[in-house]
Amino acid sequence: MEEGGNWCLIESDPGVFTELIGNMGVKGVQVEEIYTLDDDFSTLDHVYGIVFLFKWENNKQSSDISNSSDDRFDNNQPIFIKQIVQNACATQALLSILLNHDQIELGPELANLKDFMQQLDPHSRGLVLSNSEVIRQVHNSFARQQLIEKDNDDHSDDSKDNDLFHFVAYIPFNNLTYKLDGLSNGPILVSDPNRSADLPLGWIKDALFDIKQKISSIGDGFDIRFNLMALTKDCRISYSSRLEQISTDISALQTKLQQLEINNNSASPQDIADEISNSISRLANEKLVIENKLHLQNCKLQNYSIENARRKHNFVPMIMLLIKELAKKNLLQQAIDKSKK
C-alpha cells in the first residue's frame, strides 16, 4: 500500500474541528477551545480528550520517541496511528481521541476504519488512514482559499522562513493518561498517580502538566503560539435531556397540586401546597436558563457553519470582477487612494 494523495493545512479552530468531526459521521461530539492552562475543565460536559497545537522544532529530538513503544496487537494500550503524510496531524489527533472511546457514536465510516485498524501495527494504520479517500476529502474540504498560487517546486526558502506547527492528542485510557503523537513510535504514558488520583478528571492534570513542560521547552520558553482544544460531549444532549426531565417533573408536581386542592378540605396544610408551587417555580426558572443556553449553543454552531463557508469560498472571481468594473468606470485609482487613507 502506498501513501495517499496530498493533505492540506487546516486552521486550528473549534468551529472547523466540530464540523470536520460531524462530516466524518461522528454524532454527539463537539470541540471547545481552552483559553487558560489553569482550567480544570469542570464546566465541560464529559471531556473525551485534548488536542494540543504547538511549534515543532526539528532540531530538538524529544525523549518521548525513545520512551514510546509499538502497540501492535496490544489491547492494553490505545490505538496509535503513525503519521505517514504531511499536514494530516490535525485530523489524526482528532481520530486518536475518537477511535479510543467506545461510548462515542463514530458512524459507519470511522467504525469500519477502527475495526480494520485494530490488529494492524502503527505504520500500517498510518498507511490505511492516508489512503482513506473519504477522510482525506473531508479534511481537504476545509482548505483555505489562496489568493495567489505559488510555485512549490522550490522549497528552499520555506523551511527557513516558515515555522512548522504540530498537533498531538491526550486521552484517558484504562485509568492512565496517554499522549498520542503521530511522529513518535507509539503511545506515550504521561500519568503520575500524585496528579491523577482524583479521577475522573485527574487525567487532565497529567495532560496539562505535560503540555506546560512542552511549552517551556519551545524556544526561550515564552512562545505563546499554541492552541488547546477539548473534545467533549455535545452539550445540547445534556440540555435536551434535562429539559425533558424538567417538563416531566413540572407535570407531576402540577398533578399533585391539583389532587391536593381537590381532596383536601379547608383544614388542608397550606405549607405543602406552597412548597409544591415553589418547586414548580424553581423548575420553570431552570427551564428558562437551560433553554437560553441551548439557544446560544445553536447560534454558536450556526456561526461556525457560516464562518466555515467563508473559509471555503473562493472570493477571487468576485474581487477580480469588482476591480474590472471599477477600472471601466475610472474609479479604480480613486478607490486605491481612498483605501490608503
C-alpha positions as CSV (number, residue, x, y, z in Angstrom):
1,M,0.0,0.0,0.0
2,E,1.3,3.4,-1.0
3,E,0.9,6.8,0.6
4,G,-2.4,8.6,-0.3
5,G,-2.8,12.0,-2.0
6,N,-2.0,15.4,-0.6
7,W,-3.5,16.7,2.6
8,C,-3.9,20.4,3.1
9,L,-3.1,22.6,6.1
10,I,-6.3,23.3,8.1
11,E,-6.9,26.0,10.6
12,S,-6.8,25.2,14.3
13,D,-10.3,26.3,15.2
14,P,-13.1,24.7,17.2
15,G,-15.7,25.5,14.5
16,V,-13.5,23.8,11.9
17,F,-12.9,20.7,14.1
18,T,-16.5,20.4,15.2
19,E,-17.8,20.5,11.6
20,L,-15.0,18.2,10.4
21,I,-15.9,15.6,13.0
22,G,-19.5,15.8,12.1
23,N,-18.7,15.4,8.4
24,M,-16.9,12.2,9.1
25,G,-20.1,10.8,10.5
26,V,-19.5,11.2,14.2
27,K,-22.5,12.2,16.3
28,G,-22.8,13.8,19.8
29,V,-19.3,15.4,19.9
30,Q,-18.2,19.0,19.9
31,V,-14.9,20.8,20.2
32,E,-14.3,23.6,22.7
33,E,-11.3,26.0,22.8
34,I,-9.5,26.2,26.1
35,Y,-8.1,29.7,26.9
36,T,-6.1,29.0,30.1
37,L,-3.8,26.3,31.3
38,D,-5.3,26.6,34.7
39,D,-8.7,25.5,33.5
40,D,-10.0,22.5,35.5
41,F,-12.4,21.6,32.7
42,S,-15.2,21.1,35.3
43,T,-17.6,23.3,33.3
44,L,-17.4,21.0,30.2
45,D,-19.6,18.0,29.6
46,H,-17.6,14.8,29.6
47,V,-14.1,15.5,28.1
48,Y,-13.0,12.8,25.8
49,G,-9.6,14.2,25.0
50,I,-7.4,17.2,24.5
51,V,-5.8,18.4,21.2
52,F,-2.6,20.5,21.6
53,L,-1.1,22.6,18.8
54,F,2.5,23.8,19.3
55,K,5.5,25.0,17.3
56,W,7.5,22.0,16.1
57,E,11.3,22.3,16.3
58,N,13.1,19.8,14.1
59,N,16.4,20.3,15.8
60,K,15.1,19.1,19.1
61,Q,14.8,15.3,19.5
62,S,12.1,14.6,22.0
63,S,12.7,11.9,24.6
64,D,9.2,10.9,24.0
65,I,10.2,9.0,20.9
66,S,12.6,6.7,22.8
67,N,10.1,6.2,25.6
68,S,7.2,5.1,23.3
69,S,6.6,1.7,22.0
70,D,4.9,-0.2,19.2
71,D,1.4,-1.2,20.3
72,R,0.7,-3.9,17.8
73,F,-1.9,-6.4,18.9
74,D,-1.8,-4.9,22.4
75,N,-5.3,-4.3,23.7
76,N,-3.9,-2.8,26.9
77,Q,-2.7,0.3,25.0
78,P,-4.7,2.8,23.0
79,I,-5.0,2.7,19.2
80,F,-2.0,4.6,17.9
81,I,-1.6,5.7,14.3
82,K,1.8,6.6,12.9
83,Q,1.8,9.8,10.8
84,I,2.7,9.0,7.3
85,V,1.7,12.0,5.3
86,Q,2.4,15.7,5.8
87,N,-0.4,18.1,7.1
88,A,-2.6,15.2,8.4
89,C,-1.7,15.7,12.0
90,A,-4.8,17.8,12.9
91,T,-7.3,15.1,11.7
92,Q,-5.0,12.4,13.1
93,A,-5.1,14.0,16.5
94,L,-8.9,14.1,16.4
95,L,-9.0,10.4,15.3
96,S,-6.6,9.4,18.1
97,I,-9.3,10.6,20.5
98,L,-12.4,9.4,18.7
99,L,-11.1,5.9,18.0
100,N,-10.2,5.3,21.6
101,H,-13.6,5.9,23.2
102,D,-16.2,3.2,22.8
103,Q,-19.0,5.4,24.0
104,I,-18.7,7.8,21.0
105,E,-21.0,7.1,18.1
106,L,-18.5,7.0,15.3
107,G,-20.7,6.5,12.3
108,P,-20.2,3.8,9.7
109,E,-17.0,5.2,8.1
110,L,-15.0,5.5,11.2
111,A,-16.4,2.4,12.8
112,N,-15.3,0.3,9.8
113,L,-11.9,2.1,9.9
114,K,-11.5,1.3,13.6
115,D,-12.4,-2.4,13.1
116,F,-9.9,-2.7,10.2
117,M,-7.1,-0.9,12.0
118,Q,-7.5,-2.9,15.3
119,Q,-5.0,-5.6,14.5
120,L,-2.5,-3.6,12.5
121,D,0.8,-2.0,13.6
122,P,1.0,1.8,13.8
123,H,2.8,2.2,10.5
124,S,0.2,0.2,8.6
125,R,-2.6,2.2,10.4
126,G,-1.0,5.3,9.1
127,L,-1.0,3.9,5.5
128,V,-4.6,3.0,5.9
129,L,-5.5,6.5,7.1
130,S,-3.5,8.2,4.3
131,N,-5.4,6.1,1.7
132,S,-8.8,6.8,3.1
133,E,-10.4,8.9,0.4
134,V,-13.4,9.8,2.5
135,I,-11.4,11.2,5.4
136,R,-8.9,12.9,3.1
137,Q,-11.8,14.6,1.2
138,V,-13.4,15.8,4.5
139,H,-10.0,17.1,5.7
140,N,-9.2,18.9,2.5
141,S,-12.7,20.4,2.3
142,F,-11.5,22.9,5.0
143,A,-8.6,24.1,2.9
144,R,-8.4,27.9,2.9
145,Q,-8.6,29.6,-0.5
146,Q,-5.3,31.1,-1.6
147,L,-5.5,34.5,-3.4
148,I,-2.1,33.7,-5.1
149,E,-0.9,30.3,-6.0
150,K,2.8,29.9,-5.5
151,D,5.0,27.5,-7.4
152,N,6.0,24.9,-4.7
153,D,8.8,23.3,-6.7
154,D,11.4,25.3,-4.8
155,H,11.1,24.9,-1.0
156,S,14.5,26.3,-0.2
157,D,13.1,29.4,1.4
158,D,10.1,27.9,3.0
159,S,12.0,25.8,5.6
160,K,13.9,28.9,6.6
161,D,11.2,31.4,6.9
162,N,8.1,29.4,7.9
163,D,7.5,28.0,11.3
164,L,6.1,24.5,11.5
165,F,3.3,23.5,13.9
166,H,2.1,20.1,15.0
167,F,-1.0,18.6,16.7
168,V,-0.9,15.9,19.4
169,A,-3.7,14.3,21.4
170,Y,-4.1,13.5,25.1
171,I,-6.6,10.8,26.2
172,P,-7.5,8.8,29.3
173,F,-7.2,5.1,28.7
174,N,-7.6,2.3,31.3
175,N,-7.2,4.8,34.1
176,L,-3.9,6.1,32.7
177,T,-3.1,9.2,30.6
178,Y,-1.5,8.9,27.2
179,K,-0.1,11.4,24.7
180,L,-0.7,10.3,21.1
181,D,1.9,11.9,18.8
182,G,1.9,10.6,15.2
183,L,5.6,11.5,14.9
184,S,6.5,9.2,17.8
185,N,6.8,5.4,17.7
186,G,3.8,4.7,19.9
187,P,1.6,5.9,22.7
188,I,3.4,7.9,25.4
189,L,2.5,7.4,29.0
190,V,2.3,10.7,30.9
191,S,0.5,9.5,34.0
192,D,1.5,10.4,37.6
193,P,-0.6,8.9,40.4
194,N,0.2,12.0,42.5
195,R,-1.6,14.2,40.0
196,S,-4.3,11.9,38.6
197,A,-5.6,10.2,41.8
198,D,-8.8,12.3,41.8
199,L,-10.5,10.6,38.9
200,P,-12.3,11.1,36.6
201,L,-10.8,14.5,35.7
202,G,-7.4,13.6,37.2
203,W,-6.0,12.6,33.8
204,I,-6.4,16.3,32.7
205,K,-3.9,17.3,35.3
206,D,-1.4,14.8,33.7
207,A,-2.1,16.3,30.2
208,L,-1.8,19.9,31.3
209,F,1.5,19.2,33.2
210,D,3.0,17.6,30.1
211,I,1.7,20.5,27.9
212,K,3.2,23.1,30.2
213,Q,6.6,21.3,30.0
214,K,6.4,21.2,26.3
215,I,5.6,25.0,26.1
216,S,8.5,25.8,28.4
217,S,10.9,23.8,26.2
218,I,10.0,25.7,22.9
219,G,12.4,28.5,22.0
220,D,13.1,30.6,25.1
221,G,10.1,29.2,26.9
222,F,7.9,32.3,26.3
223,D,6.4,31.3,22.9
224,I,2.6,31.9,23.1
225,R,1.9,30.4,19.7
226,F,0.0,27.4,20.9
227,N,-3.6,26.3,20.9
228,L,-5.6,24.0,23.2
229,M,-8.9,22.4,22.5
230,A,-11.1,19.8,24.2
231,L,-13.3,17.1,22.5
232,T,-16.4,16.9,24.6
233,K,-19.9,15.5,24.6
234,D,-22.3,17.8,22.7
235,C,-23.8,19.9,25.5
236,R,-27.1,20.0,23.6
237,I,-27.7,16.4,24.5
238,S,-27.5,17.1,28.2
239,Y,-29.6,20.3,27.8
240,S,-32.3,18.5,26.0
241,S,-32.3,15.6,28.4
242,R,-32.6,18.0,31.4
243,L,-35.4,19.9,29.7
244,E,-37.4,16.7,29.2
245,Q,-36.9,15.8,32.9
246,I,-37.9,19.3,34.0
247,S,-41.1,19.0,31.9
248,T,-41.9,15.6,33.4
249,D,-41.2,16.9,37.0
250,I,-43.4,20.0,36.5
251,S,-46.3,18.0,35.1
252,A,-46.1,15.6,38.1
253,L,-46.0,18.4,40.6
254,Q,-48.9,20.2,38.9
255,T,-50.9,17.0,39.1
256,K,-50.0,16.5,42.7
257,L,-51.1,20.1,43.4
258,Q,-54.4,19.7,41.7
259,Q,-55.1,16.5,43.6
260,L,-54.2,18.3,46.9
261,E,-56.7,21.0,46.1
262,I,-59.5,18.6,45.2
263,N,-59.0,16.2,48.1
264,N,-58.2,18.5,50.9
265,N,-60.8,20.4,53.0
266,S,-60.4,23.9,54.4
267,A,-58.1,22.4,57.0
268,S,-55.5,21.3,54.4
269,P,-52.0,22.2,55.2
270,Q,-51.2,25.3,53.1
271,D,-47.4,24.8,53.5
272,I,-47.5,21.7,51.4
273,A,-49.2,23.5,48.5
274,D,-46.7,26.4,48.9
275,E,-43.8,24.0,48.8
276,I,-45.1,22.4,45.6
277,S,-45.7,25.8,44.0
278,N,-42.2,26.9,44.9
279,S,-40.7,23.8,43.4
280,I,-42.6,24.4,40.1
281,S,-41.4,27.9,40.1
282,R,-37.8,26.9,40.6
283,L,-38.0,24.3,37.8
284,A,-39.6,26.8,35.5
285,N,-36.8,29.2,36.1
286,E,-34.2,26.5,35.5
287,K,-36.0,25.6,32.3
288,L,-35.7,29.2,31.0
289,V,-31.9,29.2,31.8
290,I,-31.3,25.9,30.0
291,E,-33.4,27.0,27.0
292,N,-31.3,30.1,26.8
293,K,-28.1,28.0,26.9
294,L,-29.5,25.7,24.2
295,H,-30.3,28.7,22.0
296,L,-26.9,30.2,22.5
297,Q,-25.2,26.9,21.6
298,N,-27.3,26.5,18.4
299,C,-26.4,30.1,17.5
300,K,-22.7,29.3,18.0
301,L,-22.9,26.3,15.8
302,Q,-24.7,28.3,13.1
303,N,-22.0,30.9,13.3
304,Y,-19.4,28.1,12.9
305,S,-21.2,27.0,9.7
306,I,-21.2,30.5,8.3
307,E,-17.5,31.0,9.1
308,N,-16.6,27.7,7.6
309,A,-18.5,28.5,4.4
310,R,-16.5,31.8,4.2
311,R,-13.2,29.9,4.7
312,K,-14.0,27.5,1.9
313,H,-15.4,30.1,-0.6
314,N,-13.2,31.4,-3.4
315,F,-13.6,35.2,-3.4
316,V,-11.0,35.8,-6.1
317,P,-13.5,35.9,-9.1
318,M,-15.7,38.4,-7.2
319,I,-12.7,40.6,-6.4
320,M,-11.4,40.5,-10.0
321,L,-14.8,41.4,-11.3
322,L,-15.1,44.3,-8.9
323,I,-11.6,45.6,-9.9
324,K,-12.5,45.4,-13.6
325,E,-15.8,47.3,-13.1
326,L,-14.1,50.0,-11.1
327,A,-11.5,50.3,-13.8
328,K,-14.2,50.6,-16.5
329,K,-15.8,53.4,-14.6
330,N,-12.4,55.1,-14.0
331,L,-13.0,54.7,-10.2
332,L,-10.2,52.2,-9.5
333,Q,-7.5,54.8,-8.7
334,Q,-9.9,56.7,-6.6
335,A,-10.7,53.5,-4.6
336,I,-7.0,52.8,-4.2
337,D,-6.3,56.3,-2.9
338,K,-9.2,56.1,-0.5
339,S,-8.0,52.8,0.9
340,K,-4.6,54.3,1.7
341,K,-6.1,57.0,3.9
